[in-house]
Every structure is written in C-alpha cells, then in structure tokens.
C-alpha cells in the first residue's frame, strides 16, 4: 500500500498539492484532472524525483528515511521524456538492468515488444518524440518494482503501440504489479481493469466515488 500523510508541494510559496491523508492499495488507478491540477507533480513526488513536505511510504518503506530502498519499489515514465542526446537507448537500458538487478532477457523482450530494436542503439538525440516515448516505457517496465507510474502514457504513440501498452499493463498486473497513471484518453482506459479513478482537483488528490 502507498500512503501519503500530511503531504504538501509548494512552488514559490504557492501550494500546488495539499494531501492530508491518502492510501492507495494495489491495482490499476487512473488519475484524472485538468491541465495544471498537479497530476504530474503528484507522480514526481511519489516517484521520489522532487522534494515535498510530509510523509510518503510504500509497504512501510519511508521515502525520506530510506530513499534508496523506496526508489527500488517505484518506476516512473514522464509524459515527455528527455534524456541526454549523447546517450543511446542501449546505455539507459543497460543502466536500468544494473540498478534494478534485472535479467537482460526481460528488457530484450520489452525491446521487441515495443518495437525499438531498430534504433535503440542509436544516440537519443536522433530520436523522434514517439521513439523516446517508447524507450521510456521500456525503461519503466524493467525490474520488479511494486508501482509503475505512467504520465500520459498514450500520448505520441501509434495505434499498434497503444495496444501493446494496454496488453503489457494487463500482463504485469497479473504479476501483481500496480499502476497509477494519468490520461486524457478515456477510450484506452476502458480496455483496462481499473481498480479506481482518482481526481486531482483544487490542489488535492482524492478517490472519486
């Protein structure tokens, strides 16, 4: 279970998110909200990328007190991923395999599944936005993390890859992996076995009944 307690995020003293208490059990959770409602900020906080006030724990592992162990439990893919131009996708995949102690055979399967085998050894500076997006998804699924956080995962993907992503989420969910993601594209979401819908509104995130 993911538990946020007394969590606040401010930018220049303006409160962006205020979450007094939120518990998220395992499952597939769709986080909705208008632009600027704090969805991406929420995912970045619980992935351990940006600082915040308060407490975030996953399976009783505290992000602030035991950051290394916590980050091993969480994976995150940005809406518009940016990587150093001089690196290759292969460099990043090798790094993720090492850090997450994952057998390369699993990343090799993801490379084929998401169709990046033709370019992942090239410098990322040569990638289109769609190519970089596919790489970010491959990286997100590497390792045995408890929660996979996906920010607008369907954006810039072609129809075939959208279906691949849906099938991969279902496959990993059957392996007791959990998801929180944002999306404006409800048709794709209807193809997934959602556990809940959450909404970011008025500077907070809560379960929508």
FIPA-173844 format. One record per residue: x, y, z of N, C-alpha, C in turn; residue number from 1; residue in one letter. Coordinates in pm, 1 decimal. Example, Ala and Ser with C-alpha at 12.3 -4.5 7.8 and 13.67 -1.06 7.14 Angstrom:
2
n.xx, n.yy, n.zz, ca.xx, ca.yy, ca.zz, c.xx, c.yy, c.zz, drenke, vexgu
1319.0, -569.0, 780.0, 1230.0, -450.0, 780.0, 1320.0, -330.0, 780.0, 1, A
1285.0, -225.0, 708.0, 1367.0, -106.0, 714.0, 1290.0, 3.0, 787.0, 2, S
# end
This chain:
209
n.xx, n.yy, n.zz, ca.xx, ca.yy, ca.zz, c.xx, c.yy, c.zz, drenke, vexgu
83.2, -119.7, 0.0, 0.0, 0.0, 0.0, 87.3, 125.6, 0.0, 1, X
43.8, 224.7, -78.2, 108.8, 355.1, -83.7, 32.7, 449.3, 8.2, 2, X
105.0, 515.3, 97.7, 39.4, 601.6, 196.6, 105.0, 738.9, 198.4, 3, X
24.9, 842.7, 173.9, 70.0, 981.3, 182.0, 4.6, 1046.0, 303.1, 4, X
84.8, 1110.7, 386.5, 33.0, 1172.2, 507.6, 89.9, 1313.1, 523.0, 5, X
2.3, 1411.7, 534.7, 44.6, 1550.0, 552.9, 133.1, 1601.3, 441.8, 6, X
106.5, 1559.0, 319.2, 192.4, 1593.2, 206.1, 151.1, 1726.6, 143.5, 7, X
248.6, 1812.7, 125.0, 229.0, 1938.4, 54.2, 343.1, 1961.0, -43.0, 8, X
309.8, 2024.2, -155.1, 410.5, 2066.8, -250.3, 384.1, 2212.4, -284.9, 9, X
488.2, 2295.0, -268.1, 475.7, 2437.1, -295.9, 576.6, 2479.7, -401.2, 10, X
537.4, 2576.8, -481.8, 628.1, 2645.2, -573.1, 616.1, 2793.8, -544.5, 11, X
726.1, 2856.0, -499.8, 725.9, 2998.9, -465.8, 614.9, 3031.1, -365.6, 12, X
605.6, 2949.4, -262.6, 507.8, 2963.9, -154.5, 364.0, 2936.3, -196.5, 13, X
341.3, 2903.8, -322.9, 205.8, 2868.2, -365.9, 187.2, 2718.0, -352.2, 14, X
81.9, 2678.5, -283.7, 54.4, 2536.7, -263.2, 0.3, 2476.0, -392.4, 15, X
74.4, 2380.9, -446.1, 32.5, 2311.5, -568.3, -51.5, 2189.2, -533.5, 16, X
-7.0, 2116.7, -432.4, -79.9, 1999.0, -386.3, -85.1, 1997.7, -234.6, 17, X
-199.9, 1963.2, -180.3, -219.6, 1951.3, -36.4, -296.6, 1822.2, -11.9, 18, X
-229.0, 1721.7, 41.3, -288.9, 1589.1, 58.5, -276.1, 1548.6, 205.0, 19, X
-379.7, 1573.9, 286.5, -372.3, 1541.0, 429.2, -351.2, 1391.6, 455.6, 20, X
-425.3, 1307.3, 384.9, -411.4, 1162.9, 405.6, -469.0, 1089.5, 285.0, 21, X
-389.1, 1005.4, 223.8, -433.0, 929.3, 106.8, -366.7, 791.8, 107.9, 22, X
-448.3, 687.1, 99.3, -398.6, 549.9, 93.8, -441.3, 487.7, -38.8, 23, X
-343.6, 432.0, -108.6, -370.1, 370.8, -238.7, -327.0, 225.5, -233.3, 24, X
-423.2, 136.3, -242.2, -392.9, -6.5, -243.1, -342.9, -47.9, -381.1, 25, X
-303.4, -173.4, -392.8, -259.4, -224.6, -520.7, -370.7, -221.1, -623.8, 26, X
-333.0, -219.8, -750.8, -432.1, -218.6, -857.2, -389.5, -128.1, -970.9, 27, X
-485.3, -94.2, -1055.5, -463.7, -2.7, -1168.1, -547.4, 120.7, -1142.6, 28, X
-481.9, 233.3, -1119.0, -550.6, 354.6, -1078.3, -532.3, 463.7, -1183.8, 29, X
-642.7, 521.4, -1225.2, -642.2, 627.7, -1325.5, -655.7, 761.3, -1254.5, 30, X
-554.3, 846.7, -1267.8, -555.4, 979.1, -1207.3, -596.4, 1081.2, -1313.0, 31, X
-709.7, 1146.3, -1289.4, -764.0, 1242.7, -1384.6, -753.5, 1384.0, -1328.3, 32, X
-766.0, 1482.5, -1416.2, -764.0, 1621.4, -1373.4, -726.7, 1711.3, -1489.7, 33, X
-763.5, 1836.8, -1477.5, -734.1, 1932.9, -1583.8, -586.6, 1967.3, -1585.9, 34, X
-541.9, 2031.0, -1692.8, -403.3, 2076.0, -1701.2, -373.4, 2172.5, -1586.4, 35, X
-259.6, 2152.5, -1521.8, -221.6, 2238.0, -1410.4, -281.4, 2197.6, -1277.2, 36, X
-349.6, 2083.1, -1272.7, -413.0, 2039.6, -1147.2, -316.4, 1965.8, -1054.3, 37, X
-195.0, 1938.9, -1102.0, -95.6, 1876.4, -1014.9, -72.7, 1728.8, -1038.8, 38, X
-126.2, 1674.6, -1147.3, -112.6, 1530.8, -1172.5, 34.0, 1489.3, -1187.4, 39, X
106.2, 1559.9, -1272.2, 247.6, 1525.5, -1294.1, 329.3, 1548.1, -1167.9, 40, X
298.0, 1655.0, -1095.9, 367.6, 1681.7, -969.5, 344.5, 1568.4, -871.3, 41, X
222.6, 1518.5, -865.4, 189.0, 1406.4, -776.7, 273.8, 1284.3, -809.5, 42, X
282.5, 1249.4, -937.4, 360.7, 1132.2, -976.3, 508.9, 1152.8, -946.9, 43, X
559.1, 1273.0, -969.2, 700.3, 1300.2, -943.1, 732.6, 1292.5, -793.9, 44, X
638.0, 1335.6, -710.8, 660.1, 1325.4, -566.7, 669.6, 1179.6, -522.6, 45, X
573.2, 1098.8, -564.6, 572.3, 961.5, -514.9, 676.8, 873.5, -584.2, 46, X
736.3, 924.6, -691.5, 848.1, 852.1, -752.7, 980.8, 892.8, -688.9, 47, X
978.0, 996.8, -603.8, 1099.0, 1039.4, -535.4, 1187.1, 1131.8, -617.5, 48, X
1130.2, 1196.8, -719.4, 1208.6, 1283.4, -807.0, 1218.3, 1425.6, -753.1, 49, X
1110.0, 1474.9, -691.4, 1109.4, 1611.7, -642.2, 1081.1, 1613.4, -491.9, 50, X
1130.2, 1714.8, -420.2, 1108.6, 1722.5, -276.2, 965.9, 1763.3, -241.8, 51, X
927.0, 1741.5, -117.4, 792.0, 1773.0, -70.8, 794.2, 1778.8, 81.4, 52, X
687.3, 1831.3, 137.1, 668.6, 1828.7, 281.9, 575.1, 1713.3, 315.5, 53, X
599.9, 1646.4, 428.5, 513.8, 1537.9, 470.2, 580.2, 1401.6, 457.2, 54, X
497.3, 1298.0, 455.5, 546.8, 1159.8, 457.9, 485.2, 1078.3, 345.4, 55, X
569.9, 1006.6, 272.3, 524.2, 910.9, 172.2, 589.2, 776.7, 202.0, 56, X
507.4, 672.4, 212.3, 556.7, 538.1, 239.0, 494.8, 438.3, 141.7, 57, X
571.4, 339.9, 104.1, 523.3, 229.4, 21.2, 560.8, 100.6, 91.6, 58, X
459.3, 21.9, 127.5, 482.0, -101.2, 203.7, 570.3, -74.6, 325.0, 59, X
538.1, 35.6, 395.1, 607.7, 76.2, 517.8, 752.5, 119.0, 495.3, 60, X
793.1, 138.6, 371.4, 925.6, 192.1, 341.0, 911.4, 341.9, 318.7, 61, X
976.7, 421.2, 404.8, 963.7, 564.9, 404.3, 1057.2, 627.8, 300.9, 62, X
1001.2, 711.3, 212.7, 1080.2, 771.4, 105.3, 1193.1, 857.4, 159.2, 63, X
1166.7, 937.6, 262.2, 1268.4, 1027.9, 314.4, 1371.7, 956.7, 400.9, 64, X
1328.8, 857.3, 475.1, 1419.6, 788.1, 566.0, 1500.5, 678.7, 497.9, 65, X
1445.7, 620.7, 394.1, 1512.4, 509.0, 326.4, 1490.6, 522.6, 176.3, 66, X
1545.3, 631.4, 121.3, 1519.6, 666.1, -17.5, 1564.0, 563.2, -118.5, 67, X
1679.3, 500.5, -96.2, 1730.7, 402.5, -191.8, 1636.9, 282.6, -201.0, 68, X
1597.8, 229.8, -85.7, 1507.8, 114.0, -84.3, 1371.8, 149.6, -143.2, 69, X
1322.8, 270.0, -111.5, 1192.4, 313.0, -163.8, 1195.6, 321.5, -316.6, 70, X
1298.5, 383.8, -370.1, 1304.2, 404.8, -515.3, 1318.9, 274.4, -592.4, 71, X
1363.7, 170.9, -526.8, 1368.9, 39.4, -591.9, 1228.9, -18.9, -611.3, 72, X
1131.8, 36.8, -539.0, 995.4, -14.6, -544.8, 908.1, 58.8, -645.8, 73, X
961.0, 168.4, -702.0, 879.9, 255.8, -786.8, 949.2, 280.9, -920.3, 74, X
869.1, 282.5, -1025.8, 919.7, 314.6, -1158.8, 833.2, 425.0, -1217.2, 75, X
894.8, 515.5, -1295.0, 821.8, 632.1, -1344.6, 860.0, 663.7, -1488.9, 76, X
758.7, 691.8, -1571.1, 780.5, 734.6, -1709.5, 711.4, 868.6, -1729.3, 77, X
788.0, 969.5, -1770.2, 733.6, 1103.6, -1788.4, 646.4, 1113.3, -1913.5, 78, X
562.7, 1216.9, -1914.9, 476.8, 1240.5, -2031.0, 560.3, 1273.9, -2154.1, 79, X
662.3, 1356.8, -2135.1, 750.9, 1395.9, -2244.9, 895.4, 1371.1, -2200.3, 80, X
941.2, 1248.8, -2213.4, 1073.9, 1213.2, -2160.8, 1187.8, 1286.0, -2231.4, 81, X
1284.2, 1328.3, -2152.5, 1403.7, 1393.9, -2203.7, 1526.9, 1322.5, -2148.1, 82, X
1616.4, 1283.4, -2236.7, 1739.7, 1217.0, -2196.8, 1857.4, 1287.7, -2264.1, 83, X
1977.5, 1274.0, -2208.8, 2095.2, 1333.4, -2273.7, 2110.1, 1283.6, -2417.3, 84, X
2130.0, 1375.5, -2510.0, 2135.1, 1342.3, -2652.3, 2245.6, 1242.6, -2686.6, 85, X
2357.1, 1247.1, -2612.2, 2472.1, 1165.0, -2648.9, 2459.2, 1020.7, -2603.9, 86, X
2366.2, 993.7, -2511.3, 2344.9, 855.7, -2468.3, 2262.5, 780.2, -2571.6, 87, X
2272.4, 648.7, -2569.5, 2187.0, 565.7, -2652.8, 2081.4, 499.6, -2564.6, 88, X
1976.4, 450.9, -2627.7, 1877.6, 374.7, -2552.7, 1940.6, 253.1, -2487.9, 89, X
2034.9, 194.2, -2557.4, 2104.2, 77.4, -2503.8, 2178.4, 112.8, -2374.8, 90, X
2239.5, 231.9, -2369.9, 2308.7, 275.6, -2248.4, 2212.1, 279.2, -2130.1, 91, X
2095.8, 338.7, -2151.3, 1999.0, 352.2, -2042.5, 1941.0, 217.6, -2001.5, 92, X
1912.2, 132.9, -2097.6, 1858.0, 0.9, -2066.9, 1959.1, -80.8, -1987.2, 93, X
2085.7, -74.2, -2025.8, 2189.8, -144.5, -1951.6, 2200.0, -91.6, -1808.7, 94, X
2190.2, 41.9, -1793.7, 2196.4, 104.3, -1661.7, 2078.9, 59.2, -1574.9, 95, X
1958.2, 61.5, -1630.2, 1839.8, 19.7, -1555.2, 1849.5, -126.7, -1515.5, 96, X
1897.7, -210.4, -1605.0, 1915.0, -352.4, -1571.7, 2009.2, -369.0, -1452.7, 97, X
2115.4, -289.3, -1451.6, 2213.7, -298.6, -1345.1, 2157.3, -250.4, -1212.3, 98, X
2095.1, -132.8, -1213.2, 2042.5, -73.9, -1090.0, 1929.2, -157.4, -1031.8, 99, X
1842.7, -208.6, -1118.5, 1727.3, -284.9, -1071.1, 1752.4, -435.1, -1067.0, 100, X
1877.0, -471.5, -1094.5, 1917.0, -612.6, -1086.7, 1821.3, -701.6, -1165.7, 101, X
1799.1, -661.4, -1290.4, 1706.7, -732.4, -1377.6, 1782.8, -810.2, -1484.4, 102, X
1737.6, -930.2, -1513.0, 1797.0, -1012.4, -1617.0, 1774.3, -945.7, -1753.0, 103, X
1880.5, -926.1, -1832.5, 1866.5, -860.6, -1963.9, 1765.6, -928.4, -2056.3, 104, X
1735.9, -1055.1, -2033.1, 1641.0, -1122.2, -2121.9, 1502.4, -1056.9, -2113.8, 105, X
1469.6, -998.7, -1996.9, 1339.7, -932.7, -1982.9, 1337.2, -799.6, -2058.9, 106, X
1445.2, -723.4, -2050.8, 1449.7, -598.1, -2126.8, 1457.1, -626.9, -2276.0, 107, X
1523.9, -735.2, -2314.6, 1528.5, -771.7, -2456.2, 1387.8, -801.2, -2509.3, 108, X
1307.1, -866.6, -2426.5, 1168.6, -894.7, -2466.6, 1089.2, -765.2, -2480.0, 109, X
1112.7, -669.1, -2390.0, 1044.2, -540.3, -2397.2, 1087.3, -461.1, -2519.9, 110, X
1215.2, -469.8, -2553.4, 1266.9, -401.5, -2672.7, 1192.0, -449.2, -2797.0, 111, X
1172.3, -577.9, -2806.8, 1099.7, -633.7, -2921.4, 951.3, -597.6, -2914.1, 112, X
895.5, -606.4, -2795.5, 752.4, -582.3, -2778.6, 714.2, -439.8, -2818.0, 113, X
795.4, -342.3, -2777.1, 763.1, -202.5, -2806.0, 824.7, -153.3, -2936.4, 114, X
891.3, -241.2, -3008.8, 937.6, -208.5, -3143.2, 1049.0, -106.7, -3150.7, 115, X
1144.8, -112.4, -3056.0, 1255.0, -15.9, -3060.3, 1387.3, -80.6, -3102.2, 116, X
1382.7, -205.8, -3144.4, 1506.2, -277.8, -3177.0, 1582.5, -214.2, -3293.1, 117, X
1511.5, -143.2, -3380.9, 1576.5, -84.6, -3497.1, 1654.8, 42.7, -3468.7, 118, X
1637.7, 101.3, -3349.8, 1705.2, 229.2, -3324.0, 1759.3, 245.9, -3182.2, 119, X
1734.3, 151.3, -3092.0, 1770.3, 176.5, -2952.4, 1921.4, 185.6, -2929.8, 120, X
2002.4, 142.3, -3026.2, 2147.7, 154.4, -3013.1, 2200.1, 287.1, -3068.1, 121, X
2110.1, 368.6, -3122.9, 2148.5, 498.9, -3176.7, 2145.2, 606.3, -3066.8, 122, X
2217.5, 718.4, -3084.6, 2211.9, 828.3, -2988.0, 2068.9, 881.4, -2974.7, 123, X
2027.8, 911.0, -2852.3, 1891.0, 956.0, -2827.2, 1861.6, 1088.3, -2896.7, 124, X
1964.8, 1166.8, -2924.2, 1945.7, 1292.2, -2995.7, 1886.7, 1274.0, -3134.3, 125, X
1890.9, 1153.0, -3187.6, 1834.5, 1126.0, -3319.8, 1690.4, 1076.0, -3312.1, 126, X
1636.5, 1059.3, -3192.0, 1502.4, 1003.1, -3175.3, 1394.7, 1108.2, -3199.6, 127, X
1280.9, 1063.9, -3250.1, 1160.7, 1147.4, -3251.5, 1097.0, 1139.1, -3113.1, 128, X
994.0, 1221.6, -3088.3, 926.8, 1217.3, -2958.4, 861.3, 1081.3, -2934.6, 129, X
807.2, 1022.2, -3040.1, 745.6, 890.4, -3025.1, 846.3, 781.3, -2993.1, 130, X
963.6, 791.1, -3053.2, 1069.0, 692.5, -3026.6, 1117.6, 703.6, -2881.8, 131, X
1134.2, 828.0, -2835.0, 1176.5, 848.8, -2696.4, 1069.5, 798.8, -2599.2, 132, X
943.0, 815.6, -2637.6, 832.6, 769.3, -2552.6, 836.4, 617.5, -2537.1, 133, X
858.5, 547.5, -2646.0, 865.9, 401.7, -2640.1, 982.1, 356.6, -2552.8, 134, X
1096.1, 424.5, -2564.7, 1210.4, 391.6, -2480.3, 1174.9, 411.3, -2333.6, 135, X
1106.8, 521.1, -2300.7, 1070.5, 547.9, -2161.4, 980.3, 439.5, -2104.7, 136, X
893.5, 384.6, -2188.9, 804.4, 277.3, -2144.2, 882.2, 147.7, -2120.6, 137, X
975.4, 118.3, -2209.4, 1061.7, 1.2, -2187.9, 1133.2, 14.1, -2053.3, 138, X
1189.8, 131.0, -2025.9, 1262.0, 152.9, -1900.6, 1169.1, 139.0, -1780.6, 139, X
1045.8, 186.0, -1793.3, 951.6, 181.6, -1681.4, 916.7, 38.4, -1641.6, 140, X
918.7, -52.8, -1737.7, 878.9, -190.6, -1708.9, 996.7, -280.0, -1668.5, 141, X
1117.4, -225.8, -1666.5, 1234.5, -304.6, -1626.4, 1237.6, -319.8, -1474.4, 142, X
1267.8, -439.1, -1428.2, 1280.1, -463.7, -1285.0, 1148.0, -505.5, -1221.8, 143, X
1153.9, -540.1, -1094.5, 1035.9, -587.2, -1023.4, 987.4, -482.6, -924.0, 144, X
953.6, -366.2, -975.0, 901.3, -259.9, -891.5, 756.8, -289.7, -851.4, 145, X
713.3, -231.8, -739.4, 577.2, -254.4, -690.5, 476.4, -164.6, -761.7, 146, X
514.8, -38.3, -784.5, 426.6, 56.6, -851.9, 495.7, 111.1, -975.7, 147, X
422.9, 113.8, -1087.9, 470.8, 173.6, -1212.0, 384.2, 296.9, -1238.2, 148, X
449.0, 412.4, -1245.4, 379.9, 539.7, -1259.8, 397.6, 590.3, -1402.6, 149, X
288.1, 611.9, -1472.1, 293.1, 649.4, -1612.9, 217.2, 780.0, -1633.8, 150, X
288.2, 883.4, -1678.4, 227.3, 1013.7, -1701.7, 192.5, 1027.2, -1849.6, 151, X
62.5, 1035.2, -1879.4, 12.4, 1042.7, -2017.5, 82.3, 939.5, -2107.5, 152, X
71.9, 811.7, -2073.2, 147.6, 709.5, -2147.4, 103.9, 689.1, -2292.1, 153, X
-19.3, 727.5, -2327.2, -67.9, 701.7, -2462.4, -34.8, 813.2, -2561.8, 154, X
11.8, 927.1, -2509.7, 42.8, 1040.8, -2596.4, 162.4, 1008.5, -2686.5, 155, X
153.3, 1046.6, -2812.9, 254.9, 1029.9, -2918.6, 273.4, 885.1, -2963.5, 156, X
194.3, 792.7, -2912.1, 206.1, 653.6, -2955.3, 112.8, 624.4, -3072.4, 157, X
158.0, 539.4, -3163.1, 71.6, 494.5, -3271.8, -28.6, 392.8, -3218.4, 158, X
-129.9, 363.8, -3296.9, -239.1, 277.0, -3252.9, -187.9, 139.4, -3211.0, 159, X
-96.8, 83.2, -3288.8, -45.3, -50.6, -3258.0, 27.9, -51.6, -3123.6, 160, X
106.9, 52.7, -3096.4, 182.2, 56.9, -2971.2, 91.7, 82.4, -2851.9, 161, X
-16.9, 157.6, -2873.2, -115.5, 175.1, -2766.4, -168.5, 38.9, -2722.1, 162, X
-198.2, -47.4, -2817.3, -248.1, -180.2, -2783.0, -140.5, -262.3, -2712.2, 163, X
-16.3, -249.5, -2757.5, 94.5, -318.8, -2690.6, 104.2, -273.9, -2544.9, 164, X
91.1, -144.3, -2521.4, 99.3, -91.6, -2385.8, -14.5, -144.5, -2299.3, 165, X
-135.4, -143.5, -2352.7, -250.3, -196.2, -2278.0, -227.4, -342.2, -2241.8, 166, X
-183.1, -421.3, -2337.9, -158.0, -563.6, -2312.6, -47.2, -583.6, -2209.7, 167, X
55.7, -498.5, -2214.0, 167.4, -510.2, -2119.7, 122.8, -473.9, -1978.8, 168, X
41.1, -370.5, -1966.2, -11.9, -334.4, -1834.3, -92.3, -450.2, -1777.0, 169, X
-177.9, -509.6, -1858.6, -257.7, -623.3, -1812.6, -167.9, -739.9, -1770.2, 170, X
-65.9, -766.2, -1849.6, 26.9, -875.7, -1820.2, 99.1, -852.9, -1686.9, 171, X
149.8, -731.7, -1666.9, 222.7, -701.7, -1544.1, 128.9, -696.9, -1423.4, 172, X
5.6, -654.1, -1443.9, -92.2, -652.5, -1335.6, -118.6, -794.5, -1286.1, 173, X
-121.5, -888.9, -1378.3, -139.3, -1028.9, -1339.5, -20.6, -1079.9, -1257.8, 174, X
93.1, -1012.6, -1270.9, 213.0, -1047.1, -1193.8, 221.7, -964.8, -1065.3, 175, X
107.5, -908.6, -1024.6, 95.8, -831.4, -900.4, 176.9, -703.3, -902.3, 176, X
185.9, -642.4, -1018.9, 244.2, -508.6, -1031.1, 129.1, -408.8, -1034.0, 177, X
152.2, -292.0, -980.0, 46.8, -192.7, -963.4, 77.6, -67.2, -1045.1, 178, X
-26.9, 6.0, -1080.3, -11.1, 120.9, -1170.9, -90.6, 241.4, -1122.0, 179, X
-28.9, 358.4, -1139.4, -100.2, 485.1, -1131.3, -61.4, 562.3, -1256.4, 180, X
-160.0, 609.2, -1330.6, -124.5, 686.7, -1448.0, -228.1, 790.9, -1479.8, 181, X
-183.4, 891.9, -1551.1, -272.0, 997.4, -1596.8, -303.6, 972.6, -1743.6, 182, X
-420.9, 1016.1, -1785.9, -455.9, 1006.4, -1927.3, -580.4, 1088.3, -1955.0, 183, X
-579.0, 1161.2, -2067.6, -698.1, 1230.1, -2113.9, -777.9, 1141.1, -2209.5, 184, X
-724.1, 1024.0, -2239.1, -782.1, 941.3, -2344.2, -861.5, 826.1, -2283.1, 185, X
-986.8, 851.4, -2255.0, -1070.1, 752.1, -2187.2, -1098.0, 625.9, -2267.5, 186, X
-1102.8, 627.9, -2402.4, -1128.1, 501.7, -2473.4, -1026.4, 393.0, -2439.9, 187, X
-897.3, 430.7, -2432.5, -796.7, 331.5, -2398.6, -817.0, 279.6, -2256.9, 188, X
-858.4, 369.4, -2167.1, -874.6, 330.0, -2028.6, -986.8, 228.7, -2013.1, 189, X
-1086.7, 234.2, -2100.4, -1196.9, 139.3, -2092.2, -1151.8, -3.5, -2120.0, 190, X
-1034.3, -19.0, -2179.3, -982.8, -152.6, -2209.6, -905.0, -211.7, -2092.1, 191, X
-889.1, -135.1, -1985.1, -810.6, -180.1, -1871.0, -900.8, -210.5, -1751.4, 192, X
-863.1, -309.9, -1669.5, -940.3, -343.4, -1549.2, -908.9, -245.8, -1436.1, 193, X
-969.7, -127.9, -1440.5, -939.2, -23.7, -1342.4, -984.1, -62.5, -1202.0, 194, X
-897.4, -36.0, -1105.3, -931.9, -56.9, -964.9, -1000.9, 65.8, -908.1, 195, X
-961.7, 184.2, -955.7, -1024.8, 307.0, -908.9, -992.8, 420.2, -1004.3, 196, X
-1070.9, 525.0, -993.0, -1041.9, 651.3, -1060.2, -1015.9, 754.8, -951.6, 197, X
-905.5, 828.8, -965.3, -874.2, 936.7, -872.6, -882.0, 1066.9, -949.5, 198, X
-904.3, 1173.7, -876.0, -912.7, 1303.3, -942.6, -826.5, 1405.0, -870.0, 199, X
-749.5, 1481.1, -946.6, -671.3, 1592.5, -893.3, -753.9, 1717.7, -914.0, 200, X
-790.0, 1783.2, -804.9, -878.5, 1898.9, -814.9, -861.4, 1986.5, -691.7, 201, X
-858.9, 2116.3, -712.0, -847.5, 2210.7, -600.6, -726.5, 2180.2, -513.0, 202, X
-613.0, 2154.4, -577.4, -485.0, 2134.6, -510.5, -476.5, 2007.3, -426.8, 203, X
-562.4, 1909.8, -454.5, -552.8, 1786.3, -377.3, -582.8, 1667.4, -467.3, 204, X
-552.2, 1549.6, -418.7, -580.4, 1426.1, -491.5, -661.8, 1336.5, -401.7, 205, X
-773.5, 1286.8, -451.3, -857.7, 1201.2, -369.1, -924.8, 1096.4, -456.5, 206, X
-981.6, 996.9, -392.9, -1056.9, 897.6, -467.3, -1190.3, 955.5, -510.2, 207, X
-1224.8, 930.5, -634.4, -1353.7, 975.5, -686.4, -1453.0, 861.0, -671.3, 208, X
-1559.7, 886.4, -602.3, -1660.7, 782.2, -579.9, -1749.5, 765.6, -703.3, 209, X
# end
